[in-house]
Amino acid sequence: MDFRKQISDEAFDQISQLVQQKIGLNLTKKKKAMVHSRLAKRIRKLGLDSFDEYYEFLNGNDSELIHLYNMLTTNVTKFFREKYHFDFLQEEVFPQIKADKSKKKVRIWSAGCSSGEEVYSLAISLKEFFNLDEWDIKILATDINTEVLELAKRGIYHQRQIQPIPYKLLTKYFKLGQGQNEGLFKVKNELRNLIIFKKLNLNQNESYPIKSRLDFIFCRNVFIYFKKETRNSILDRFHRHLKRGGYLFLGHSESINTAGKLGRKWRLIRQTTYQKIIKDC
Ligand SMILES: C[S@@+](CC[C@H](N)C(=O)[O-])C[C@H]1O[C@@H](n2cnc3c(N)ncnc32)[C@H](O)[C@@H]1O
């Protein structure tokens, strides 16, 4: 396909409806140029002639759908992003959990973990606070994008990516690459072993495969890509999976309208930090 070939309105509408229905991504008309630039190379590689042909090709083609989701999701992330969340964990959430010595168990979910920076930041924070000989700690890290999930599992980062990590923590939790791997930093197994990585679509019809009640959920900078109905349906599920009094952390530009009906379920505690408030269902 010629790169200059435009995406027709019809093909754009069809692709955006498909993506909306399957994974909840809301591709408004403003995203047309973005969709064009992200898909054009793939269409050419497949030897197809147009976006319309690509839409036909997607029909019932599960493996191509995986490529489509990988191309259309936005995966920007960084270590200790939105530091105030990590401060709140250290100052309030972790001490609260520690005070309840009955279970000595912590269960957390990073939903939309991208390439892993968020979940490794959580693992570092937990390791710094809890004695793992006494505490049973597990973090679930999920994403729909299989490419970033592989990067997260590998846990290897470039020098420019590890900049936000304080030096003391970097030397403690990362192995520095030698020779050919100079400039690369690999997460040590003691962190890696706290995390279970899984592909999971937040917009799936089936229930989420999570058995334990969670102490808190990080779902940051994911809701911005969804419509209100999608967000509300995911919020309901999060609510069910959290413990009584559990916390939900959203991204800097995301919020729950607690002035409305949702105010009976969520209380705003701090900037973009919410607490489950109604009794367990
Ligand atoms: C901008 S990144 C946010 C990463 C990290 N949470 C942070 O705040 O730095 C958004 C992530 O959400 C994922 N995502 C988008 N739609 C999803 C869906 N339906 N199910 C699961 N993950 C999804 C994307 O693949 C992407 O990795």
The ligand as an SDF file (V2000), in Angstrom:
LIG
                    3D

 27 29  0  0  0  0  0  0  0  0999 V2000
   -0.3750    4.9660   29.1500 C   0  0  0  0  0  0  0  0  0  0  0  0
   -0.1480    3.3270   29.6590 S   0  0  0  0  0  0  0  0  0  0  0  0
   -0.1190    3.5070   31.4350 C   0  0  0  0  0  0  0  0  0  0  0  0
    0.9690    2.6880   32.0840 C   0  0  0  0  0  0  0  0  0  0  0  0
    1.0680    2.8540   33.5980 C   0  0  0  0  0  0  0  0  0  0  0  0
   -0.1410    2.4380   34.2460 N   0  0  0  0  0  0  0  0  0  0  0  0
    1.4130    4.2750   33.9610 C   0  0  0  0  0  0  0  0  0  0  0  0
    0.5490    5.0160   34.4120 O   0  0  0  0  0  0  0  0  0  0  0  0
    2.5670    4.6690   33.7700 O   0  0  0  0  0  0  0  0  0  0  0  0
   -1.7570    2.5960   29.3790 C   0  0  0  0  0  0  0  0  0  0  0  0
   -1.7250    1.0860   29.3060 C   0  0  0  0  0  0  0  0  0  0  0  0
   -3.0600    0.5810   29.3170 O   0  0  0  0  0  0  0  0  0  0  0  0
   -3.1070   -0.5420   28.4580 C   0  0  0  0  0  0  0  0  0  0  0  0
   -4.4900   -0.8150   28.0360 N   0  0  0  0  0  0  0  0  0  0  0  0
   -5.2480   -0.1080   27.1820 C   0  0  0  0  0  0  0  0  0  0  0  0
   -6.4480   -0.6940   27.0050 N   0  0  0  0  0  0  0  0  0  0  0  0
   -6.4430   -1.8070   27.7810 C   0  0  0  0  0  0  0  0  0  0  0  0
   -7.3910   -2.8410   28.0310 C   0  0  0  0  0  0  0  0  0  0  0  0
   -8.5910   -2.8590   27.4420 N   0  0  0  0  0  0  0  0  0  0  0  0
   -7.0540   -3.8200   28.8800 N   0  0  0  0  0  0  0  0  0  0  0  0
   -5.8460   -3.8210   29.4830 C   0  0  0  0  0  0  0  0  0  0  0  0
   -4.9000   -2.8810   29.2920 N   0  0  0  0  0  0  0  0  0  0  0  0
   -5.2000   -1.8780   28.4430 C   0  0  0  0  0  0  0  0  0  0  0  0
   -2.2050   -0.1510   27.3060 C   0  0  0  0  0  0  0  0  0  0  0  0
   -1.7490   -1.2730   26.5690 O   0  0  0  0  0  0  0  0  0  0  0  0
   -1.0700    0.5920   28.0360 C   0  0  0  0  0  0  0  0  0  0  0  0
    0.0180   -0.2290   28.2920 O   0  0  0  0  0  0  0  0  0  0  0  0
  1  2  1  0
  2  3  1  0
  2 10  1  0
  3  4  1  0
  4  5  1  0
  5  6  1  0
  5  7  1  0
  7  8  2  0
  7  9  1  0
 10 11  1  0
 11 12  1  0
 11 26  1  0
 12 13  1  0
 13 14  1  0
 13 24  1  0
 14 15  1  0
 14 23  1  0
 15 16  2  0
 16 17  1  0
 17 18  1  0
 17 23  2  0
 18 19  1  0
 18 20  2  0
 20 21  1  0
 21 22  2  0
 22 23  1  0
 24 25  1  0
 24 26  1  0
 26 27  1  0
M  CHG  2   2   1   9  -1
M  END
$$$$
